[in-house]
Amino acid sequence: MSGNTDVVVIGGGYAGVMAANRLTQRDDVTVTLINPRPTFVERLRLHQLVGGSDDAVVDFRKVLADGVRLVVDTVTRIDAAGRGVTLASGGTVGYDYLIYAVGSGSADPRVPGAAEFAYPIATLEEAERLRPVVDAASATAAVTVVGAGPTGIETAAELAEAGRTVTLVCGGVLGPYLHPRGRRSVAGRLAGLGVTVLEGPDTKVTAVTRDAVRLGGGREVPSEVTVWTAGFGVPDLATRSGLSTDALGRLLTDETLTSVDDVRIVAAGDSAAPSGLPFRMGCQSAIQLGPQAAETVLSRIAGARPATVDVGFAGQCISLGRRAGIFQFARRNDTAIRLYLGGRPGAKLKEFVVKHTVEQLAYEARKPGRRNRWVKDDKRRQLLQAKPGEAPVTAGRAA
């Protein structure tokens, strides 16, 4: 391809920022990042925003390369045939290549009363809506957190450490990702903070009312403030734009992160489903998928064959208030092992990871493509081969 190439990145989260920064390796590539907010959101700190210990935002100038044009707006539709996107403000932006990195948010709870009376915290706006509600509640108000994944555990611990009376409703097992040894450590810390943990098959929420949470076992838990952290969903932009998606709405791609419908569209982060085998949602995969999506685009611009996706995991890091935490170590294929680091060292490591993640974005802005030290998973090929009656999907339409 000759001349200047316009690349649009939709979404300014961890994946989108990494992708936009990586694209600045070439002087003949014009990069436009479209994001609905003027600041970068540290989703890893949203539970701290609710608890009052952090605002969870960073100035884009600290993490975004100078050569990236930031457009504060929302994309309402992708016109793949016309190679353009429509903005909520009414304008349009054309592209030669598009990186789809719209991220994830709260899933529809589909539980009676949850949408009316529970507070999700998957986005900055949701966390900001909940913060004054928590502040206005009496010191003895019953707070119920629904969902025992990392967000639910962190939120319950953060609020309990601040003196709130918290019940954590698991809807199953506490910390499903954790190894049993790590799970016992988390349970011990929550107990020390005074959190009541309800787990088991009878703890699935069947309804939420203004002042209670009802469980499948017939129990009713008093709740003046109900926080909903059970499950994540993705925006329906790809579906609305007529692109192929999986059941959750993630853009279907091949192993180079290229859309199965159009080689001009590449996906990264929580909204990507390579070969129908998406990675775990979170910044750990996003900061790896973002640069790889950019490299796919750069390869196509150079007339080279893009590399296949290559992602590895180290584990899961969970804060348990400001003074304790846990790092659950895992195999590269994201399977937890017996080893974990807890207590005060776990808290320090979690804080280091959160700060270092932002530093990675800033480093990529200054020196794109200079660092990629992740240890990769060598089991993905086996997963692809094990898909019954299927071959890995490939991009369909030629450039």
C-alpha positions in Angstrom: 0.0 0.0 0.0 1.4 3.4 -1.0 0.7 6.8 0.6 -0.7 7.5 4.0 -2.8 4.9 5.8 -5.7 6.0 8.1 -6.3 3.6 11.1 -9.2 4.2 13.5 -9.2 2.5 16.9 -12.6 2.3 18.6 -12.2 2.3 22.4 -9.6 3.9 24.7 -9.2 1.1 27.2 -6.1 -1.0 27.9 -6.3 -2.8 24.5 -7.2 0.3 22.5 -4.5 2.5 23.9 -1.9 -0.2 23.5 -3.0 -0.7 19.9 -3.0 3.0 19.1 0.4 3.5 20.5 1.9 0.5 18.7 0.6 1.8 15.4 2.8 5.0 15.7 5.8 2.9 14.8 5.2 4.0 11.2 5.3 7.7 10.2 3.0 7.1 7.2 0.1 5.8 9.5 -2.4 8.3 10.8 -4.0 7.0 14.0 -7.3 8.2 15.4 -8.6 6.9 18.7 -12.3 7.3 19.3 -13.4 7.1 23.0 -16.6 8.3 24.8 -14.6 9.8 27.6 -11.8 12.4 27.7 -9.8 10.5 30.3 -8.4 7.0 30.5 -10.2 4.8 33.0 -8.2 2.5 35.3 -10.9 -0.2 35.6 -8.6 -2.1 38.0 -9.4 0.7 40.5 -13.1 1.1 40.1 -13.7 -0.6 43.4 -11.4 2.0 45.0 -13.5 4.8 43.5 -16.6 3.3 45.2 -14.7 3.0 48.5 -13.3 6.5 48.2 -9.6 5.8 48.0 -9.0 6.6 44.3 -10.7 8.4 41.3 -9.7 5.6 38.9 -8.9 8.0 36.0 -5.6 9.0 34.3 -5.0 11.9 31.8 -4.8 10.5 28.3 -1.7 12.6 27.8 0.1 10.4 30.2 -0.6 7.1 28.3 -1.3 8.1 24.7 1.4 8.8 22.1 1.6 12.4 20.9 0.9 11.2 17.3 -2.5 9.8 18.2 -5.5 11.9 17.5 -8.1 11.6 20.2 -11.8 12.0 19.3 -14.1 12.1 22.3 -17.3 10.6 20.9 -19.2 7.3 20.6 -19.3 5.2 17.5 -22.9 4.2 16.7 -22.3 2.1 13.6 -19.5 0.7 11.5 -19.9 0.8 7.7 -17.6 -1.9 6.6 -18.4 -1.5 2.9 -17.8 2.2 3.0 -14.9 2.0 5.4 -16.3 4.5 7.8 -17.8 4.9 11.3 -20.8 7.0 12.3 -20.5 9.0 15.5 -23.2 9.9 18.1 -22.5 13.5 17.4 -23.6 13.0 13.8 -20.2 13.1 12.1 -18.3 10.3 10.3 -14.7 9.1 10.3 -13.2 7.2 7.4 -10.6 4.5 7.7 -8.3 2.2 5.7 -8.1 -0.2 8.7 -10.2 -0.4 11.9 -9.3 -1.8 15.3 -12.3 -2.8 17.3 -11.5 -2.5 21.0 -14.8 -1.5 22.6 -14.1 -3.5 25.7 -16.7 -4.8 28.1 -19.3 -3.6 30.6 -22.0 -4.8 32.9 -24.1 -7.7 31.6 -27.9 -7.6 31.7 -28.6 -9.2 35.1 -31.9 -10.8 33.9 -32.9 -11.1 37.5 -36.2 -9.4 38.6 -35.5 -6.1 40.3 -31.7 -6.1 39.6 -31.8 -3.4 37.0 -34.0 -1.2 39.2 -32.5 -1.7 42.6 -28.9 -2.9 42.2 -25.8 -0.9 41.3 -23.4 -2.3 38.7 -19.8 -1.0 38.7 -18.2 -2.3 35.5 -17.8 1.2 34.1 -16.6 4.6 35.4 -20.1 6.1 35.2 -21.6 3.2 37.1 -19.0 3.4 39.9 -19.5 7.2 40.1 -23.2 6.7 40.4 -22.7 4.3 43.3 -20.2 6.3 45.2 -22.6 9.0 46.6 -25.1 6.3 47.4 -22.6 4.5 49.6 -21.6 7.8 51.2 -25.2 8.7 51.9 -26.0 5.4 53.6 -26.0 5.2 57.3 -22.9 3.7 59.0 -24.9 0.6 60.0 -26.6 0.1 56.6 -26.5 -3.4 55.2 -24.5 -3.6 52.0 -24.8 -6.6 49.8 -22.3 -7.4 47.0 -23.6 -9.9 44.4 -20.9 -11.9 42.6 -17.7 -13.5 43.9 -15.3 -12.9 41.1 -12.4 -10.5 41.5 -14.6 -7.4 41.3 -17.1 -8.6 43.9 -14.3 -9.7 46.3 -12.4 -6.5 45.9 -15.5 -4.3 46.4 -16.7 -6.3 49.4 -13.2 -6.0 51.0 -12.8 -2.3 50.2 -16.2 -1.4 51.7 -15.7 -3.6 54.8 -12.3 -2.1 55.5 -14.0 1.3 55.4 -16.3 0.1 58.2 -19.4 -1.0 56.2 -21.5 -4.0 57.1 -21.0 -6.2 54.0 -22.5 -9.5 52.8 -20.9 -11.1 49.8 -23.4 -13.3 47.9 -21.4 -15.8 45.7 -24.1 -17.5 43.7 -21.8 -20.5 43.8 -18.2 -20.8 45.0 -16.1 -17.9 46.3 -13.4 -16.9 43.7 -14.1 -19.6 41.1 -10.7 -18.9 39.4 -8.7 -19.4 42.6 -6.9 -22.6 43.7 -8.5 -24.0 46.9 -5.5 -22.9 48.9 -5.8 -19.3 47.6 -9.6 -19.4 48.2 -9.1 -20.3 51.8 -6.7 -17.4 52.2 -9.3 -15.0 50.7 -12.0 -16.4 52.9 -9.9 -15.8 55.9 -9.2 -12.2 55.1 -12.8 -11.5 54.3 -13.8 -13.0 57.6 -11.2 -10.8 59.4 -12.8 -7.8 57.8 -16.2 -8.9 59.0 -17.6 -9.8 55.6 -20.4 -12.4 55.7 -19.8 -14.7 52.8 -22.7 -16.7 51.4 -21.7 -19.4 49.0 -23.1 -22.7 47.6 -25.8 -23.7 45.2 -28.6 -22.0 47.2 -27.0 -18.6 47.0 -28.0 -17.7 43.4 -30.0 -14.5 43.5 -33.6 -14.8 42.3 -34.8 -11.3 42.9 -33.6 -7.9 44.2 -35.9 -5.5 46.0 -35.4 -2.0 47.3 -34.3 -3.3 50.7 -33.4 -7.0 50.2 -31.8 -9.7 48.0 -33.7 -13.0 47.6 -31.8 -16.2 47.2 -32.7 -19.5 45.5 -32.8 -21.3 48.8 -35.6 -19.1 50.0 -33.4 -16.9 52.1 -33.9 -13.1 52.1 -30.8 -11.0 52.8 -31.6 -7.4 54.1 -29.8 -4.9 51.8 -30.0 -1.1 51.9 -27.3 -0.9 49.1 -26.9 -3.8 46.6 -23.9 -3.9 44.4 -24.1 -6.1 41.3 -20.8 -7.5 40.0 -22.0 -10.8 38.5 -21.0 -11.1 34.9 -19.7 -8.9 32.1 -21.1 -8.2 28.6 -19.8 -6.4 25.5 -21.3 -3.6 23.5 -23.5 -4.6 20.6 -21.8 -2.3 18.1 -20.5 -5.2 16.0 -23.8 -7.0 15.9 -25.7 -3.8 15.0 -23.2 -3.2 12.2 -23.9 -6.6 10.7 -20.5 -8.1 11.6 -20.2 -11.8 12.7 -20.1 -12.2 16.5 -20.2 -15.0 19.1 -23.2 -15.5 21.4 -22.0 -12.8 23.8 -21.5 -10.3 21.0 -17.7 -10.4 20.7 -16.4 -9.9 17.2 -15.5 -13.2 15.6 -11.9 -13.2 14.2 -9.3 -15.6 12.9 -6.1 -16.3 14.8 -4.5 -13.0 13.6 -7.4 -11.1 15.2 -8.8 -10.3 11.8 -12.6 -10.2 11.4 -14.0 -13.2 9.6 -16.0 -10.8 7.5 -13.4 -8.2 6.5 -9.6 -8.1 6.5 -9.8 -4.3 7.1 -11.2 -4.9 10.6 -9.1 -6.2 13.4 -10.3 -6.8 17.1 -8.5 -6.7 20.4 -9.4 -7.0 24.1 -12.6 -8.1 25.8 -14.6 -7.6 22.6 -12.6 -10.1 20.5 -13.3 -13.8 20.0 -10.4 -15.3 18.0 -11.5 -18.6 16.4 -14.5 -18.6 18.8 -12.1 -19.2 21.7 -11.9 -15.8 23.5 -9.4 -15.2 26.2 -10.4 -14.3 29.8 -11.7 -10.7 30.0 -9.3 -8.4 31.7 -6.3 -6.1 31.3 -3.9 -9.0 31.4 -5.1 -10.2 28.0 -6.0 -6.7 26.7 -2.5 -5.3 27.0 -1.2 -8.3 25.0 -4.0 -8.3 22.4 -3.8 -4.6 21.7 -0.3 -4.6 20.3 -0.9 -7.8 18.4 -3.9 -6.3 16.7 -1.8 -3.3 15.7 0.9 -5.6 14.4 -1.7 -7.4 12.2 -2.6 -4.0 10.7 1.1 -3.0 10.3 1.8 -6.4 8.6 -1.0 -5.9 6.1 0.2 -2.4 5.3 3.7 -3.8 4.7 2.3 -6.6 2.5 3.4 -9.2 5.0 1.6 -12.1 6.5 0.3 -11.3 10.0 1.4 -13.5 12.9 -1.1 -15.6 14.9 -2.3 -14.5 18.3 0.1 -15.3 21.2 -1.1 -14.7 24.7 0.1 -16.0 28.1 -1.1 -15.5 31.7 0.7 -15.2 35.0 -2.3 -15.5 37.3 -4.9 -13.3 39.0 -4.3 -10.4 41.4 -7.0 -9.4 43.8 -6.9 -6.6 46.4 -8.5 -7.3 49.8 -8.7 -3.8 51.1 -5.7 -1.5 51.2 -3.6 -3.6 53.5 -3.9 -7.1 52.1 -4.3 -8.9 48.8 -3.6 -12.1 46.9 -1.7 -13.0 43.8 -2.9 -16.4 42.6 -0.2 -17.8 40.4 -1.3 -19.8 37.3 0.1 -21.8 34.4 0.5 -19.9 31.1 -2.8 -21.3 29.9 -4.6 -19.4 32.7 -5.1 -22.4 35.1 -4.5 -21.7 38.8 -1.9 -23.6 40.7 -1.2 -24.1 44.4 1.2 -21.2 44.7 -0.1 -17.8 45.9 1.2 -14.7 47.6 -1.1 -13.3 50.2 -1.4 -10.7 53.0 0.6 -7.5 52.9 3.0 -8.8 50.2 -0.1 -9.6 48.1 -1.4 -6.1 48.5 2.0 -4.6 47.5 2.2 -6.8 44.5 -1.4 -5.9 43.4 -0.6 -2.2 43.7 2.6 -2.7 41.7 0.7 -4.5 39.0 -1.9 -1.7 38.7 0.7 1.0 38.5 2.9 -1.0 36.2 0.0 -1.5 33.8 -0.4 2.2 33.3 3.4 2.5 33.0 3.3 -0.1 30.2 0.8 2.1 28.3 3.1 5.1 28.8 6.2 3.1 27.7 4.5 1.9 24.6 3.5 5.6 23.8 7.2 6.6 24.1 8.8 3.6 22.5 6.3 1.6 20.5 7.2 -2.0 19.8 10.3 -2.0 22.0 9.0 -4.3 24.8 6.9 -7.4 24.8 8.1 -9.7 27.6 5.0 -11.8 28.2 5.6 -15.6 28.5 3.1 -17.1 26.1 0.7 -20.0 26.4 1.7 -23.1 24.5 -1.6 -24.9 24.9 -3.8 -22.9 22.6 -3.0 -24.9 19.5 -4.3 -28.0 21.3 -7.6 -26.2 22.1 -8.0 -25.2 18.5 -7.3 -28.8 17.3 -9.8 -30.1 19.9 -12.8 -28.1 18.6 -15.2 -30.8 17.4 -15.7 -30.8 13.7 -14.3 -27.3 13.2 -11.2 -25.7 11.7 -10.0 -22.3 13.0 -12.0 -19.6 11.2 -10.3 -17.3 8.7 -10.9 -13.9 7.3 -13.3 -13.9 4.4 -13.3 -10.8 2.3 -10.1 -9.6 0.5 -8.8 -6.1 0.9 
